[in-house]
């Protein structure tokens, strides 16, 4: 019996000694794994930092109102040249990493004139000029996209998307009109949204019907929150203001500053048809109005000018903003000062 007891005690002792040794080894291995995991995490962070530091600077170009109907449409048709309005700026625009514009006319052969004497509708062949100029995205959230009704609006969206020009601010329903877009530009995710407050609510898109983006503040805050989660930078196009005024009105100032406070990095405005100031505000930027880019408003010097906004981005940040003056010829062809 004593032999059995001593044998049992010896066995338990050996087991405890083995357990102690194994536990120590486990602790060492766990510590080693933790150190390896930390090293791996540090290596990943270092790699990401290196990528950000070595990321190229990208140039995004923003242009003002583009209207390809009326006198401009006649000039293209007479020449049978649908790239004619962009002749002097094609090379410049195509050299940018990304180009945005406000398209101030439906492009369609469908629809019915809604009754305004200022109704615009451009020939579908004018898309050739937009594409040749390297336009990447256009805002349709403006006071002319409804000029020929919903059929022309939807046709414009479809025709542009078919040739690779993205559209913002209008669509076949509210979800699409307010969706916005995110573009990856040399590693930086840039989100875009587009609105106009120049329409009555009845012409905004609904759950099942086409129209422009809904611009209630609750909706905009929801859109901003959604897109910021997917983007490094967020830009908003806004069509508003008082026509032909060189300074932004009170509503523009309040709205655009509210957008920046809500998390927007850059607000780009248009509609006044003349140049208005650019300012840095609250950690973001506001360009109140870029004026005209292609338009046939030949009745004043100011409406035959515009401004191009060059936005430099790198590693998810805006690193610089510059402006270039646009001069429109008597044939409504834009050219840039200094180029």
C-alpha positions as a Markdown table, in Angstrom:
| # | Residue | x | y | z |
|---|---|---|---|---|
| 1 | Unk | 0.0 | 0.0 | 0.0 |
| 2 | Unk | 2.9 | 2.4 | 0.9 |
| 3 | Unk | 4.5 | 1.6 | -2.4 |
| 4 | Unk | 1.3 | 2.5 | -4.2 |
| 5 | Unk | 1.0 | 5.8 | -2.3 |
| 6 | Unk | 4.6 | 6.8 | -3.0 |
| 7 | Unk | 4.2 | 5.9 | -6.6 |
| 8 | Unk | 1.1 | 8.0 | -6.9 |
| 9 | Unk | 2.8 | 11.0 | -5.2 |
| 10 | Unk | 5.8 | 10.6 | -7.5 |
| 11 | Unk | 3.4 | 10.5 | -10.6 |
| 12 | Unk | 1.6 | 13.6 | -9.4 |
| 13 | Unk | 4.9 | 15.4 | -8.8 |
| 14 | Unk | 6.1 | 14.6 | -12.3 |
| 15 | Unk | 2.7 | 15.8 | -13.8 |
| 16 | Unk | 2.9 | 19.1 | -11.9 |
| 17 | Unk | 6.5 | 19.6 | -13.0 |
| 18 | Unk | 5.5 | 18.9 | -16.6 |
| 19 | Unk | 2.5 | 21.3 | -16.3 |
| 20 | Unk | 4.8 | 24.0 | -14.9 |
| 21 | Unk | 7.2 | 23.6 | -17.7 |
| 22 | Unk | 4.5 | 23.5 | -20.4 |
| 23 | Unk | 2.8 | 26.6 | -18.9 |
| 24 | Unk | 6.1 | 28.4 | -19.0 |
| 25 | Unk | 6.6 | 27.5 | -22.6 |
| 26 | Unk | 3.0 | 28.5 | -23.4 |
| 27 | Unk | 3.6 | 31.9 | -21.8 |
| 28 | Unk | 6.8 | 32.4 | -23.7 |
| 29 | Unk | 5.2 | 31.4 | -27.0 |
| 30 | Unk | 2.2 | 33.6 | -26.3 |
| 31 | Unk | 4.5 | 36.5 | -25.5 |
| 32 | Unk | 6.4 | 35.8 | -28.7 |
| 33 | Unk | 3.2 | 35.7 | -30.7 |
| 34 | Unk | 2.1 | 39.0 | -29.1 |
| 35 | Unk | 5.5 | 40.6 | -30.0 |
| 36 | Unk | 5.2 | 39.2 | -33.6 |
| 37 | Unk | 1.7 | 40.6 | -33.9 |
| 38 | Unk | 2.8 | 44.0 | -32.6 |
| 39 | Unk | 5.7 | 43.9 | -35.0 |
| 40 | Unk | 3.4 | 43.0 | -37.9 |
| 41 | Unk | 1.0 | 45.8 | -37.0 |
| 42 | Unk | 3.8 | 48.3 | -36.7 |
| 43 | Unk | 5.1 | 47.1 | -40.1 |
| 44 | Unk | 1.7 | 47.5 | -41.7 |
| 45 | Unk | 1.4 | 51.0 | -40.2 |
| 46 | Unk | 4.9 | 51.9 | -41.5 |
| 47 | Unk | 4.0 | 50.6 | -44.9 |
| 48 | Unk | 0.8 | 52.6 | -45.0 |
| 49 | Unk | 2.8 | 55.7 | -43.9 |
| 50 | Unk | 5.3 | 55.1 | -46.6 |
| 51 | Unk | 2.6 | 54.8 | -49.2 |
| 52 | Unk | 0.9 | 58.0 | -48.1 |
| 53 | Unk | 4.3 | 59.9 | -48.1 |
| 54 | Unk | 5.1 | 58.6 | -51.6 |
| 55 | Unk | 1.6 | 59.0 | -53.1 |
| 56 | Unk | 1.6 | 61.2 | -56.1 |
| 57 | Unk | -0.2 | 64.6 | -56.0 |
| 58 | Unk | -3.4 | 64.5 | -58.1 |
| 59 | Unk | -5.0 | 67.5 | -59.8 |
| 60 | Unk | -8.7 | 67.8 | -59.9 |
| 61 | Unk | -10.1 | 70.5 | -62.2 |
| 62 | Unk | -13.6 | 72.1 | -61.6 |
| 63 | Unk | -15.2 | 74.1 | -64.3 |
| 64 | Unk | -18.4 | 76.2 | -64.2 |
| 65 | Unk | -21.6 | 76.2 | -66.3 |
| 66 | Unk | -21.5 | 74.2 | -69.5 |
| 67 | Unk | -24.5 | 74.9 | -71.9 |
| 68 | Unk | -24.3 | 73.2 | -75.3 |
| 69 | Unk | -27.7 | 74.3 | -76.7 |
| 70 | Unk | -28.9 | 77.5 | -78.5 |
| 71 | Unk | -26.1 | 79.5 | -80.2 |
| 72 | Unk | -23.4 | 77.1 | -79.2 |
| 73 | Unk | -25.4 | 74.2 | -80.6 |
| 74 | Unk | -25.8 | 76.0 | -83.9 |
| 75 | Unk | -22.1 | 76.6 | -84.2 |
| 76 | Unk | -21.3 | 72.9 | -83.7 |
| 77 | Unk | -24.0 | 71.9 | -86.2 |
| 78 | Unk | -22.9 | 74.3 | -88.9 |
| 79 | Unk | -19.4 | 73.1 | -88.6 |
| 80 | Unk | -20.3 | 69.5 | -88.1 |
| 81 | Unk | -17.8 | 69.6 | -85.3 |
| 82 | Unk | -19.2 | 68.5 | -81.9 |
| 83 | Unk | -15.8 | 69.1 | -80.2 |
| 84 | Unk | -15.7 | 72.7 | -81.3 |
| 85 | Unk | -16.5 | 74.4 | -78.0 |
| 86 | Unk | -13.7 | 72.5 | -76.2 |
| 87 | Unk | -11.1 | 73.0 | -79.0 |
| 88 | Unk | -8.8 | 75.4 | -77.0 |
| 89 | Unk | -9.1 | 73.6 | -73.6 |
| 90 | Unk | -9.1 | 69.9 | -74.6 |
| 91 | Unk | -5.4 | 69.4 | -74.0 |
| 92 | Unk | -5.5 | 71.1 | -70.6 |
| 93 | Unk | -8.5 | 69.3 | -69.3 |
| 94 | Unk | -7.3 | 65.9 | -70.6 |
| 95 | Unk | -4.0 | 66.4 | -68.7 |
| 96 | Unk | -5.8 | 66.6 | -65.3 |
| 97 | Unk | -6.4 | 63.5 | -63.2 |
| 98 | Unk | -10.1 | 64.3 | -62.8 |
| 99 | Unk | -12.5 | 66.9 | -64.4 |
| 100 | Unk | -15.9 | 68.1 | -63.0 |
| 101 | Unk | -18.4 | 70.4 | -64.6 |
| 102 | Unk | -22.0 | 71.6 | -64.2 |
| 103 | Unk | -24.0 | 70.6 | -67.3 |
| 104 | Unk | -26.6 | 73.3 | -67.7 |
| 105 | Unk | -28.7 | 71.7 | -70.4 |
| 106 | Unk | -30.3 | 68.3 | -71.0 |
| 107 | Unk | -28.6 | 66.3 | -73.8 |
| 108 | Unk | -31.4 | 64.5 | -75.6 |
| 109 | Unk | -33.8 | 64.4 | -78.5 |
| 110 | Unk | -36.7 | 63.4 | -76.3 |
| 111 | Unk | -39.1 | 65.1 | -74.0 |
| 112 | Unk | -41.4 | 68.2 | -74.3 |
| 113 | Unk | -40.5 | 71.8 | -73.7 |
| 114 | Unk | -41.8 | 72.7 | -70.2 |
| 115 | Unk | -42.7 | 76.2 | -71.4 |
| 116 | Unk | -39.8 | 78.5 | -70.4 |
| 117 | Unk | -38.4 | 80.8 | -73.1 |
| 118 | Unk | -35.0 | 79.8 | -71.6 |
| 119 | Unk | -35.4 | 76.1 | -72.1 |
| 120 | Unk | -32.3 | 74.4 | -73.2 |
| 121 | Unk | -31.8 | 71.0 | -74.9 |
| 122 | Unk | -28.6 | 69.9 | -76.6 |
| 123 | Unk | -28.1 | 67.5 | -79.5 |
| 124 | Unk | -27.0 | 64.1 | -78.3 |
| 125 | Unk | -23.9 | 64.4 | -80.5 |
| 126 | Unk | -22.6 | 67.1 | -78.1 |
| 127 | Unk | -21.6 | 64.3 | -75.8 |
| 128 | Unk | -18.7 | 63.6 | -78.2 |
| 129 | Unk | -17.2 | 67.0 | -77.1 |
| 130 | Unk | -17.6 | 66.3 | -73.4 |
| 131 | Unk | -15.9 | 62.9 | -73.8 |
| 132 | Unk | -13.1 | 64.3 | -76.0 |
| 133 | Unk | -12.4 | 67.0 | -73.4 |
| 134 | Unk | -11.9 | 64.4 | -70.7 |
| 135 | Unk | -14.9 | 65.4 | -68.5 |
| 136 | Unk | -15.3 | 62.7 | -65.9 |
| 137 | Unk | -18.4 | 63.8 | -64.0 |
| 138 | Unk | -21.1 | 66.4 | -64.4 |
| 139 | Unk | -23.7 | 67.7 | -62.0 |
| 140 | Unk | -27.3 | 67.7 | -63.3 |
| 141 | Unk | -28.6 | 69.3 | -60.1 |
| 142 | Unk | -29.5 | 72.7 | -61.6 |
| 143 | Unk | -32.4 | 74.7 | -62.8 |
| 144 | Unk | -32.3 | 73.6 | -66.4 |
| 145 | Unk | -32.2 | 69.8 | -66.2 |
| 146 | Unk | -36.0 | 69.8 | -66.2 |
| 147 | Unk | -36.4 | 72.1 | -69.2 |
| 148 | Unk | -37.7 | 69.2 | -71.4 |
| 149 | Unk | -39.3 | 67.1 | -68.7 |
| 150 | Unk | -38.5 | 63.8 | -67.2 |
| 151 | Unk | -38.0 | 61.9 | -70.5 |
| 152 | Unk | -35.1 | 64.3 | -71.4 |
| 153 | Unk | -33.7 | 64.2 | -67.9 |
| 154 | Unk | -33.5 | 60.4 | -67.8 |
| 155 | Unk | -32.2 | 60.2 | -71.4 |
| 156 | Unk | -29.5 | 62.6 | -70.4 |
| 157 | Unk | -28.4 | 60.5 | -67.5 |
| 158 | Unk | -28.4 | 57.3 | -69.6 |
| 159 | Unk | -26.5 | 58.8 | -72.6 |
| 160 | Unk | -23.8 | 60.2 | -70.4 |
| 161 | Unk | -23.4 | 57.1 | -68.3 |
| 162 | Unk | -23.2 | 55.0 | -71.5 |
| 163 | Unk | -20.0 | 56.8 | -72.6 |
| 164 | Unk | -18.4 | 56.8 | -69.2 |
| 165 | Unk | -19.3 | 60.3 | -68.0 |
| 166 | Unk | -20.7 | 60.0 | -64.5 |
| 167 | Unk | -23.7 | 62.0 | -63.4 |
| 168 | Unk | -24.7 | 63.5 | -60.1 |
| 169 | Unk | -27.8 | 65.1 | -58.6 |
| 170 | Unk | -30.5 | 63.7 | -60.8 |
| 171 | Unk | -31.9 | 60.3 | -61.5 |
| 172 | Unk | -34.8 | 57.9 | -62.0 |
| 173 | Unk | -35.6 | 58.0 | -58.2 |
| 174 | Unk | -34.6 | 59.6 | -55.0 |
| 175 | Unk | -32.1 | 56.8 | -54.1 |
| 176 | Unk | -30.2 | 57.4 | -57.4 |
| 177 | Unk | -30.5 | 61.2 | -57.4 |
| 178 | Unk | -29.1 | 61.4 | -53.9 |
| 179 | Unk | -26.6 | 58.5 | -54.2 |
| 180 | Unk | -23.5 | 60.6 | -54.9 |
| 181 | Unk | -20.4 | 58.9 | -56.2 |
| 182 | Unk | -17.0 | 57.9 | -54.9 |
| 183 | Unk | -14.0 | 57.9 | -57.2 |
| 184 | Unk | -10.5 | 56.5 | -56.4 |
| 185 | Unk | -8.0 | 59.0 | -57.7 |
| 186 | Unk | -4.4 | 57.8 | -57.2 |
| 187 | Unk | -5.3 | 56.1 | -54.0 |
| 188 | Unk | -7.5 | 58.8 | -52.5 |
| 189 | Unk | -11.2 | 58.1 | -52.3 |
| 190 | Unk | -13.1 | 61.3 | -53.3 |
| 191 | Unk | -16.8 | 61.5 | -52.7 |
| 192 | Unk | -19.1 | 63.8 | -54.6 |
| 193 | Unk | -22.7 | 65.0 | -53.9 |
| 194 | Unk | -24.7 | 67.5 | -55.9 |
| 195 | Unk | -27.8 | 69.7 | -55.0 |
| 196 | Unk | -29.7 | 72.7 | -56.1 |
| 197 | Unk | -32.2 | 74.8 | -54.1 |
| 198 | Unk | -33.7 | 76.4 | -57.2 |
| 199 | Unk | -36.5 | 73.9 | -57.7 |
| 200 | Unk | -39.8 | 73.5 | -55.8 |
| 201 | Unk | -40.1 | 70.3 | -53.8 |
| 202 | Unk | -42.4 | 68.9 | -56.4 |
| 203 | Unk | -39.6 | 68.5 | -58.9 |
| 204 | Unk | -37.3 | 66.6 | -56.6 |
| 205 | Unk | -37.0 | 62.9 | -57.1 |
| 206 | Unk | -39.3 | 60.6 | -55.1 |
| 207 | Unk | -39.0 | 57.0 | -54.0 |
| 208 | Unk | -40.4 | 55.9 | -57.4 |
| 209 | Unk | -40.2 | 59.0 | -59.6 |
| 210 | Unk | -37.4 | 60.8 | -61.4 |
| 211 | Unk | -36.1 | 64.3 | -60.5 |
| 212 | Unk | -33.2 | 66.2 | -59.0 |
| 213 | Unk | -31.7 | 65.3 | -55.6 |
| 214 | Unk | -33.6 | 66.1 | -52.5 |
| 215 | Unk | -32.0 | 69.0 | -50.7 |
| 216 | Unk | -33.6 | 69.1 | -47.2 |
| 217 | Unk | -31.0 | 69.4 | -44.5 |
| 218 | Unk | -31.9 | 66.1 | -42.9 |
| 219 | Unk | -31.5 | 64.3 | -46.2 |
| 220 | Unk | -28.2 | 66.1 | -46.9 |
| 221 | Unk | -26.8 | 65.2 | -43.4 |
| 222 | Unk | -27.7 | 61.6 | -44.1 |
| 223 | Unk | -26.0 | 61.7 | -47.5 |
| 224 | Unk | -22.9 | 63.3 | -46.0 |
| 225 | Unk | -22.6 | 60.7 | -43.2 |
| 226 | Unk | -23.0 | 57.8 | -45.7 |
| 227 | Unk | -20.5 | 59.1 | -48.2 |
| 228 | Unk | -17.9 | 60.2 | -45.6 |
| 229 | Unk | -17.8 | 56.6 | -44.3 |
| 230 | Unk | -16.7 | 55.6 | -47.8 |
| 231 | Unk | -14.4 | 58.6 | -48.7 |
| 232 | Unk | -11.2 | 60.3 | -47.6 |
| 233 | Unk | -12.4 | 63.6 | -49.0 |
| 234 | Unk | -16.0 | 64.8 | -49.6 |
| 235 | Unk | -16.9 | 67.5 | -52.2 |
| 236 | Unk | -20.3 | 69.0 | -52.8 |
| 237 | Unk | -21.6 | 70.8 | -55.9 |
| 238 | Unk | -24.3 | 73.3 | -55.2 |
| 239 | Unk | -26.3 | 75.3 | -57.7 |
| 240 | Unk | -27.6 | 78.5 | -56.1 |
| 241 | Unk | -27.2 | 82.2 | -55.7 |
| 242 | Unk | -28.2 | 85.4 | -57.4 |
| 243 | Unk | -27.5 | 85.7 | -61.1 |
| 244 | Unk | -24.9 | 88.2 | -62.3 |
| 245 | Unk | -24.0 | 89.2 | -58.7 |
| 246 | Unk | -20.2 | 89.2 | -58.1 |
| 247 | Unk | -20.6 | 88.5 | -54.4 |
| 248 | Unk | -22.4 | 85.6 | -52.8 |
| 249 | Unk | -25.8 | 86.3 | -51.2 |
| 250 | Unk | -26.6 | 85.6 | -47.6 |
| 251 | Unk | -28.2 | 82.3 | -48.3 |
| 252 | Unk | -25.2 | 81.0 | -50.3 |
| 253 | Unk | -22.9 | 82.0 | -47.4 |
| 254 | Unk | -25.0 | 80.4 | -44.8 |
| 255 | Unk | -25.6 | 77.2 | -46.7 |
| 256 | Unk | -22.0 | 76.6 | -47.9 |
| 257 | Unk | -20.6 | 77.3 | -44.5 |
| 258 | Unk | -23.1 | 74.9 | -43.0 |
| 259 | Unk | -22.0 | 72.2 | -45.4 |
| 260 | Unk | -18.3 | 72.7 | -44.3 |
| 261 | Unk | -19.4 | 72.5 | -40.7 |
| 262 | Unk | -21.2 | 69.3 | -41.5 |
| 263 | Unk | -17.9 | 67.7 | -42.7 |
| 264 | Unk | -17.6 | 68.7 | -46.4 |
| 265 | Unk | -14.1 | 69.4 | -47.5 |
| 266 | Unk | -14.9 | 71.5 | -50.6 |
| 267 | Unk | -18.1 | 73.2 | -51.8 |
| 268 | Unk | -18.2 | 74.2 | -55.4 |
| 269 | Unk | -20.9 | 76.7 | -56.4 |
| 270 | Unk | -22.4 | 77.7 | -59.7 |
| 271 | Unk | -25.5 | 79.5 | -61.2 |
| 272 | Unk | -24.7 | 83.2 | -60.8 |
| 273 | Unk | -22.9 | 83.0 | -64.3 |
| 274 | Unk | -20.1 | 85.3 | -63.0 |
| 275 | Unk | -17.1 | 84.7 | -60.8 |
| 276 | Unk | -17.5 | 84.9 | -57.1 |
| 277 | Unk | -14.8 | 84.6 | -54.4 |
| 278 | Unk | -13.0 | 81.5 | -53.1 |
| 279 | Unk | -12.3 | 81.2 | -49.4 |
| 280 | Unk | -10.8 | 78.8 | -46.9 |
| 281 | Unk | -13.3 | 78.3 | -44.0 |
| 282 | Unk | -13.4 | 76.1 | -41.0 |
| 283 | Unk | -11.0 | 73.5 | -42.3 |
| 284 | Unk | -12.6 | 73.4 | -45.7 |
| 285 | Unk | -12.8 | 75.4 | -48.9 |
| 286 | Unk | -15.7 | 77.2 | -50.6 |
| 287 | Unk | -15.8 | 78.4 | -54.2 |
| 288 | Unk | -19.0 | 80.4 | -54.3 |
| 289 | Unk | -19.3 | 80.6 | -58.1 |
| 290 | Unk | -17.1 | 79.5 | -61.0 |
| 291 | Unk | -19.0 | 81.5 | -63.5 |
| 292 | Unk | -19.5 | 80.3 | -67.1 |
| 293 | Unk | -17.3 | 77.8 | -68.8 |
| 294 | Unk | -19.2 | 77.4 | -72.1 |
| 295 | Unk | -22.2 | 79.7 | -72.4 |
| 296 | Unk | -23.6 | 82.2 | -74.9 |
| 297 | Unk | -24.3 | 85.1 | -72.6 |
| 298 | Unk | -22.5 | 87.7 | -74.7 |
| 299 | Unk | -24.3 | 90.7 | -73.2 |
| 300 | Unk | -21.6 | 91.5 | -70.6 |
| 301 | Unk | -17.8 | 91.1 | -70.1 |
| 302 | Unk | -18.4 | 89.3 | -66.8 |
| 303 | Unk | -20.6 | 86.6 | -68.3 |
| 304 | Unk | -18.0 | 85.9 | -71.0 |
| 305 | Unk | -15.5 | 85.0 | -68.2 |
| 306 | Unk | -15.3 | 82.2 | -65.8 |
| 307 | Unk | -12.9 | 80.5 | -63.4 |
| 308 | Unk | -11.3 | 77.1 | -63.3 |
| 309 | Unk | -10.5 | 75.6 | -59.9 |
| 310 | Unk | -7.5 | 73.4 | -59.7 |
| 311 | Unk | -7.5 | 71.3 | -56.5 |
| 312 | Unk | -4.4 | 69.4 | -55.6 |
| 313 | Unk | -4.9 | 66.3 | -53.4 |
| 314 | Unk | -2.4 | 63.9 | -51.8 |
| 315 | Unk | -2.7 | 61.1 | -49.3 |
| 316 | Unk | -6.4 | 61.9 | -48.6 |
| 317 | Unk | -5.9 | 65.6 | -48.1 |
| 318 | Unk | -6.3 | 68.8 | -50.1 |
| 319 | Unk | -2.8 | 70.2 | -50.4 |
| 320 | Unk | -3.5 | 73.3 | -52.5 |
| 321 | Unk | -6.1 | 75.2 | -54.5 |
| 322 | Unk | -5.4 | 77.5 | -57.4 |
| 323 | Unk | -7.6 | 79.4 | -59.8 |
| 324 | Unk | -7.3 | 80.2 | -63.5 |
| 325 | Unk | -9.3 | 82.7 | -65.4 |
| 326 | Unk | -11.5 | 81.6 | -68.3 |
| 327 | Unk | -12.1 | 83.9 | -71.3 |
| 328 | Unk | -14.9 | 83.1 | -73.7 |
| 329 | Unk | -14.4 | 84.0 | -77.4 |
| 330 | Unk | -17.1 | 85.5 | -79.6 |
| 331 | Unk | -17.7 | 81.9 | -80.7 |
| 332 | Unk | -18.1 | 80.9 | -77.1 |
| 333 | Unk | -14.9 | 78.8 | -76.9 |
| 334 | Unk | -13.2 | 79.0 | -73.6 |
| 335 | Unk | -9.5 | 79.5 | -73.2 |
| 336 | Unk | -7.4 | 79.8 | -70.1 |
| 337 | Unk | -5.1 | 82.7 | -69.2 |
| 338 | Unk | -1.5 | 81.6 | -69.0 |
| 339 | Unk | -2.0 | 78.5 | -71.1 |
